[in-house]
Amino acid sequence: MSASTAPPTPWAEGLPPVLAPHTRLLVLGSFPGVASLRAQQYYAHPRNQLWRILGELWGRPLHERPYAERLSCLLDHGLGLWDVYARCQRRGSLDQAIEDAVPNDLAQLRLQAPALRAVAHNGGESARARRTVQALGYAVYRLPSTSPAHAGCSFERKCQAWAEALAACGLPVQGRFVRSPGAG
């Protein structure tokens, strides 16, 4: 089938935000991958490192726990999840394949999470919305992507970057990634 006769890429709808009024830091991804959309769960691909990273930082094997328990732990720690895009057209899961993206209404965050202080962009595509987020008055962190497609950054380095962002927002971090005051 030639490109001109290929069927149109179907529209995909994103997932609702995972937020609470006491959420202090929001992890903002780009758009759920195929595995996440099928499961209706954030970061459902087994090689995505988000749940392993947070588990490492909180001393719990979150990647082994049921999804509802993961979300409960996340919210208990003051962390939320959402995506930059509400819907888009995309074949596969790569951010580079996103087309005709419709952004989420990030301004509604003030109503849903009044304690929100900062947004951590999970990867480069999400970080393209950095100026929009800053204009809303939030501190912004650009974190290394937890995607399996971002293999150029070690797990250790990802954990350290994520630990620094969580700690800067007053969220708990334990274990070897805790930095003492003045350490750099």
VOBA-1610 file (N, C-alpha, C; in pm, whole numbers, padded with zeros to 5 digits, always signed):
BEGIN
Met+00085-00117+00000Met+00000+00000+00000Met+00090+00123+00000Ser+00067+00216-00088Ser+00149+00337-00094Ser+00106+00434+00016Ala+00192+00534+00042Ala+00163+00631+00147Ala+00034+00706+00118Ser+00005+00729-00009Ser-00115+00805-00042Ser-00243+00723-00024Thr-00232+00590-00023Thr-00351+00508-00004Thr-00355+00440+00133Ala-00260+00472+00218Ala-00260+00413+00353Ala-00381+00465+00429Pro-00440+00379+00512Pro-00554+00425+00591Pro-00510+00535+00688Pro-00599+00626+00720Pro-00562+00733+00812Pro-00529+00676+00951Thr-00439+00744+01020Thr-00405+00704+01155Thr-00522+00737+01246Pro-00568+00641+01325Pro-00682+00669+01413Pro-00644+00763+01527Trp-00742+00834+01577Trp-00723+00920+01692Trp-00717+00834+01818Ala-00631+00872+01909Ala-00623+00803+02039Ala-00650+00905+02148Glu-00726+00863+02247Glu-00757+00949+02363Glu-00663+00913+02477Gly-00613+01014+02547Gly-00524+00993+02660Gly-00597+00946+02785Leu-00525+00943+02894Leu-00577+00898+03022Leu-00609+01018+03111Pro-00700+01002+03205Pro-00731+01114+03295Pro-00614+01139+03391Pro-00607+01260+03446Pro-00498+01289+03538Pro-00511+01209+03668Val-00398+01181+03728Val-00393+01119+03861Val-00344+01230+03953Leu-00437+01291+04025Leu-00407+01407+04109Leu-00490+01402+04236Ala-00444+01473+04337Ala-00519+01495+04460Ala-00498+01641+04499Pro-00584+01695+04583Pro-00565+01834+04624Pro-00427+01860+04686His-00368+01759+04750His-00238+01775+04816His-00118+01742+04726Thr-00143+01711+04598Thr-00033+01682+04506Thr+00059+01803+04496Arg+00191+01781+04515Arg+00288+01891+04510Arg+00372+01888+04383Leu+00390+01770+04324Leu+00471+01758+04203Leu+00394+01672+04103Leu+00382+01721+03981Leu+00314+01648+03875Leu+00417+01601+03773Val+00417+01470+03747Val+00498+01415+03639Val+00414+01426+03512Leu+00466+01500+03416Leu+00393+01525+03292Leu+00465+01454+03178Gly+00401+01351+03125Gly+00454+01280+03010Gly+00403+01344+02882Ser+00427+01280+02770Ser+00380+01332+02642Ser+00240+01277+02612Phe+00233+01145+02590Phe+00108+01077+02559Phe+00130+00929+02586Pro+00029+00858+02639Pro+00049+00716+02671Pro+00086+00634+02548Gly+00174+00540+02567Gly+00209+00446+02461Gly+00099+00343+02440Val+00118+00260+02342Val+00019+00159+02306Val-00013+00068+02425Ala+00090+00020+02496Ala+00067-00070+02610Ala-00014+00000+02719Ser+00013+00127+02743Ser-00061+00202+02845Ser-00205+00226+02805Leu-00226+00257+02677Leu-00363+00278+02630Leu-00444+00148+02638Arg-00382+00038+02599Arg-00452-00091+02607Arg-00489-00126+02751Ala-00395-00105+02843Ala-00417-00140+02983Ala-00495-00031+03058Gln-00505+00089+02996Gln-00563+00205+03064Gln-00490+00233+03195Gln-00356+00229+03185Gln-00268+00252+03300Gln-00147+00334+03254Tyr-00110+00431+03334Tyr+00011+00506+03304Tyr+00133+00416+03316Tyr+00225+00431+03223Tyr+00355+00362+03224Tyr+00341+00211+03237Ala+00255+00154+03153Ala+00225+00010+03160Ala+00327-00076+03086His+00405-00019+02996His+00504-00100+02925His+00601-00158+03026Pro+00625-00290+03023Pro+00709-00353+03126Pro+00853-00301+03129Arg+00900-00241+03021Arg+01037-00189+03021Arg+01044-00040+03056Asn+00928+00026+03071Asn+00931+00164+03115Asn+00978+00165+03260Gln+01066+00256+03294Gln+01132+00253+03423Gln+01067+00340+03531Leu+00956+00406+03503Leu+00897+00496+03602Leu+00871+00426+03735Trp+00801+00313+03732Trp+00764+00247+03857Trp+00887+00191+03928Arg+00986+00146+03855Arg+01111+00099+03917Arg+01187+00214+03982Ile+01192+00328+03914Ile+01262+00445+03969Ile+01193+00490+04098Leu+01062+00510+04094Leu+00993+00553+04214Leu+01004+00449+04325Gly+00998+00323+04290Gly+01016+00217+04389Gly+01153+00223+04455Glu+01254+00250+04374Glu+01390+00264+04426Glu+01399+00383+04523Leu+01335+00493+04487Leu+01342+00614+04568Leu+01259+00606+04695Trp+01158+00521+04694Trp+01069+00509+04809Trp+01084+00377+04885Gly+01177+00294+04841Gly+01201+00169+04912Gly+01090+00067+04902Arg+01020+00066+04789Arg+00909-00028+04765Arg+00918-00080+04622Pro+00894-00207+04602Pro+00897-00260+04464Pro+00766-00229+04389Leu+00747-00102+04355Leu+00619-00061+04295Leu+00588-00136+04166His+00690-00166+04087His+00666-00235+03960His+00605-00374+03980Glu+00615-00428+04101Glu+00558-00560+04132Glu+00417-00550+04191Arg+00373-00433+04223Arg+00245-00413+04290Arg+00132-00391+04190Pro+00008-00418+04228Pro-00106-00388+04140Pro-00114-00237+04111Tyr-00168-00204+03997Tyr-00173-00065+03952Tyr-00242+00026+04055Ala-00353-00018+04110Ala-00425+00066+04208Ala-00336+00095+04329Glu-00256+00001+04370Glu-00165+00022+04482Glu-00053+00120+04444Arg-00006+00111+04321Arg+00095+00206+04273Arg+00042+00349+04280Leu-00080+00367+04229Leu-00139+00501+04227Leu-00161+00553+04368Ser-00205+00467+04457Ser-00226+00506+04596Ser-00095+00553+04659Cys+00012+00480+04637Cys+00144+00516+04688Cys+00189+00649+04630Leu+00169+00665+04502Leu+00206+00788+04433Leu+00137+00908+04498Leu+00006+00898+04512Leu-00071+01008+04570Leu-00035+01030+04716Asp-00012+00923+04790Asp+00030+00936+04930Asp+00159+01014+04944His+00245+01005+04843His+00373+01075+04844His+00366+01217+04786Gly+00246+01260+04743Gly+00230+01395+04689Gly+00267+01408+04543Leu+00269+01297+04472Leu+00306+01296+04330Leu+00184+01267+04244Gly+00176+01333+04129Gly+00066+01310+04036Gly+00120+01274+03898Leu+00030+01229+03810Leu+00064+01190+03673Leu-00037+01251+03576Trp+00014+01293+03462Trp-00073+01335+03352Trp+00013+01345+03228Asp-00045+01387+03118Asp+00027+01401+02992Asp+00001+01538+02931Val+00092+01582+02848Val+00079+01709+02778Val-00040+01703+02682Tyr-00055+01590+02614Tyr-00157+01580+02509Tyr-00279+01501+02556Ala-00395+01553+02524Ala-00522+01488+02556Ala-00557+01382+02452Arg-00520+01411+02328Arg-00547+01317+02219Arg-00453+01349+02104Cys-00434+01250+02021Cys-00346+01270+01905Cys-00365+01153+01809Gln-00298+01165+01697Gln-00287+01055+01603Gln-00143+01005+01611Arg-00127+00873+01618Arg+00008+00818+01627Arg+00004+00670+01595Arg+00095+00626+01512Arg+00116+00483+01488Arg+00230+00441+01579Gly+00206+00342+01664Gly+00307+00296+01757Gly+00311+00381+01882Ser+00426+00380+01949Ser+00439+00448+02078Ser+00543+00559+02082Leu+00618+00578+01975Leu+00725+00677+01979Leu+00670+00820+01973Asp+00730+00907+02052Asp+00690+01047+02053Asp+00706+01111+01915Gln+00807+01070+01840Gln+00831+01128+01708Gln+00715+01102+01613Ala+00632+01004+01642Ala+00520+00970+01555Ala+00391+01044+01591Ile+00394+01126+01695Ile+00274+01200+01735Ile+00241+01304+01629Glu+00114+01305+01588Glu+00065+01401+01489Glu-00065+01462+01539Asp-00090+01584+01497Asp-00217+01653+01524Asp-00256+01646+01672Ala-00160+01670+01760Ala-00183+01659+01903Ala-00271+01773+01955Val-00362+01738+02042Val-00449+01834+02110Val-00404+01838+02256Pro-00361+01955+02304Pro-00308+01960+02441Pro-00416+01947+02548Asn-00373+01895+02662Asn-00459+01896+02780Asn-00470+02038+02832Asp-00575+02066+02904Asp-00597+02198+02964Asp-00520+02205+03095Leu-00393+02244+03087Leu-00307+02247+03204Leu-00349+02353+03305Ala-00423+02453+03261Ala-00470+02558+03352Ala-00563+02502+03459Gln-00630+02389+03431Gln-00722+02331+03529Gln-00649+02271+03649Leu-00516+02262+03641Leu-00440+02206+03753Leu-00461+02285+03882Arg-00477+02415+03872Arg-00497+02498+03993Arg-00621+02454+04070Leu-00723+02412+03998Leu-00846+02368+04063Leu-00834+02227+04120Gln-00772+02138+04045Gln-00764+01998+04085Gln-00655+01970+04188Ala-00548+02049+04184Ala-00435+02026+04274Ala-00383+02160+04326Pro-00456+02224+04418Pro-00417+02357+04464Pro-00281+02362+04535Ala-00232+02251+04584Ala-00100+02249+04651Ala+00015+02227+04552Leu-00016+02211+04424Leu+00087+02183+04324Leu+00190+02296+04319Arg+00318+02256+04326Arg+00428+02353+04326Arg+00513+02344+04200Ala+00517+02224+04140Ala+00611+02205+04029Ala+00562+02095+03935Val+00618+02099+03814Val+00590+01998+03712Val+00723+01941+03666Ala+00732+01809+03663Ala+00850+01740+03614Ala+00816+01680+03478His+00883+01728+03375His+00860+01675+03240His+00938+01546+03224Asn+00865+01440+03191Asn+00926+01308+03171Asn+00966+01297+03024Gly+01081+01353+02992Gly+01132+01343+02856Gly+01116+01469+02774Gly+01174+01466+02655Gly+01184+01582+02568Gly+01054+01631+02508Glu+00968+01540+02463Glu+00843+01584+02401Glu+00756+01658+02502Ser+00748+01605+02622Ser+00674+01673+02728Ser+00735+01810+02757Ala+00867+01817+02760Ala+00937+01942+02793Ala+00911+02052+02691Arg+00860+02018+02575Arg+00824+02122+02477Arg+00715+02213+02532Ala+00641+02167+02634Ala+00534+02247+02696Ala+00587+02327+02816Arg+00718+02329+02833Arg+00781+02394+02949Arg+00735+02540+02966Arg+00733+02615+02859Arg+00695+02758+02871Arg+00549+02774+02914Thr+00463+02689+02864Thr+00322+02694+02903Thr+00310+02668+03053Val+00382+02569+03102Val+00378+02533+03244Val+00436+02647+03329Gln+00548+02703+03285Gln+00608+02814+03360Gln+00514+02935+03364Ala+00443+02960+03256Ala+00349+03072+03251Ala+00235+03054+03352Leu+00209+02930+03391Leu+00106+02903+03492Leu+00161+02923+03633Gly+00290+02950+03645Gly+00350+02980+03775Gly+00414+02863+03846Tyr+00435+02752+03776Tyr+00496+02635+03839Tyr+00645+02628+03811Ala+00719+02577+03908Ala+00859+02543+03883Ala+00859+02426+03785Val+00963+02419+03703Val+00969+02315+03600Val+01100+02240+03609Tyr+01090+02107+03598Tyr+01207+02019+03593Tyr+01199+01938+03466Arg+01311+01927+03397Arg+01315+01838+03281Arg+01394+01714+03323Leu+01325+01602+03329Leu+01387+01479+03375Leu+01417+01386+03259Pro+01517+01300+03276Pro+01542+01200+03171Pro+01421+01108+03157Ser+01386+01079+03036Ser+01270+00995+03008Ser+01285+00856+03069Thr+01173+00806+03119Thr+01169+00669+03172Thr+01139+00568+03063Ser+01118+00615+02942Ser+01083+00528+02829Ser+01196+00430+02796Pro+01159+00310+02751Pro+01263+00216+02707Pro+01338+00268+02584Ala+01281+00364+02513Ala+01348+00422+02396Ala+01462+00516+02437His+01467+00555+02563His+01571+00646+02613His+01674+00566+02691Ala+01751+00487+02619Ala+01849+00399+02683Ala+01985+00467+02701Gly+02002+00587+02653Gly+02130+00655+02661Gly+02165+00706+02800Cys+02072+00699+02892Cys+02093+00746+03028Cys+02078+00626+03121Ser+02174+00606+03208Ser+02171+00488+03297Ser+02057+00498+03398Phe+02018+00384+03450Phe+01916+00377+03554Phe+01961+00459+03675Glu+02087+00447+03712Glu+02140+00522+03827Glu+02126+00672+03806Arg+02161+00719+03689Arg+02152+00862+03659Arg+02007+00908+03658Lys+01919+00827+03603Lys+01777+00861+03606Lys+01727+00871+03749Cys+01762+00774+03831Cys+01719+00776+03972Cys+01768+00903+04041Gln+01894+00939+04019Gln+01949+01059+04084Gln+01875+01185+04040Ala+01849+01199+03912Ala+01777+01317+03861Ala+01636+01324+03919Trp+01568+01210+03921Trp+01433+01206+03975Trp+01434+01234+04125Ala+01532+01180+04197Ala+01542+01204+04342Ala+01560+01353+04370Glu+01643+01420+04292Glu+01666+01562+04312Glu+01538+01643+04291Ala+01460+01610+04190Ala+01335+01682+04165Ala+01234+01658+04277Leu+01220+01533+04320Leu+01128+01502+04429Leu+01168+01576+04556Ala+01296+01568+04591Ala+01344+01632+04713Ala+01326+01784+04708Ala+01347+01845+04591Ala+01332+01990+04577Ala+01188+02034+04604Cys+01093+01943+04585Cys+00952+01974+04607Cys+00904+01926+04744Gly+00996+01880+04826Gly+00961+01834+04961Gly+00901+01696+04966Leu+00914+01619+04858Leu+00864+01481+04858Leu+00973+01390+04915Pro+00932+01285+04984Pro+01032+01197+05047Pro+01115+01119+04945Val+01240+01103+04979Val+01333+01020+04902Val+01417+00947+05005Gln+01438+00818+04984Gln+01520+00743+05078Gln+01625+00662+05005Gly+01714+00606+05081Gly+01816+00520+05024Gly+01937+00596+04972Arg+02006+00534+04882Arg+02134+00587+04836Arg+02125+00714+04753Phe+02006+00753+04712Phe+01993+00872+04629Phe+01964+00998+04710Val+01960+00985+04842Val+01942+01101+04928Val+02075+01175+04932Arg+02071+01304+04905Arg+02192+01385+04910Arg+02190+01467+05037Ser+02302+01475+05101Ser+02313+01558+05220Ser+02320+01704+05178Pro+02279+01796+05268Pro+02283+01939+05234Pro+02426+01978+05193Gly+02434+02053+05086Gly+02563+02100+05037Gly+02632+02003+04943Ala+02578+01880+04929Ala+02640+01783+04838Ala+02604+01822+04696Gly+02692+01801+04606Gly+02659+01837+04469Gly+02732+01753+04380
//
